[in-house]
């Protein structure tokens, strides 16, 4: 399920916050925060794709705009799927 307010969209599981992935929407951009390990592998791929990102403790925050999303859809999907699979372990 989704848990959201004006500035933040997170995930919940059984009514409790489970924010291994969260979304911070703005007018024209979306920041996607993802907890993945090892981070370095993903940083390299995100840099190679030319996406704007921030390296956080145990995760990555990627800035997505409509034009960058369509060009990097597979990378973003793989990153989200990896975060989900790590959370399920």
Secondary structure, DSSP 8 states (H G I E B T S, - for coil): -EEE-SS-EEEEETTEE--SEEEEE-SS-EEEEEE-SSHHHHHHHHHHHT--EEEETTEEEEEE-HHHHHHTHHHHHHHHHHHHHHHH-
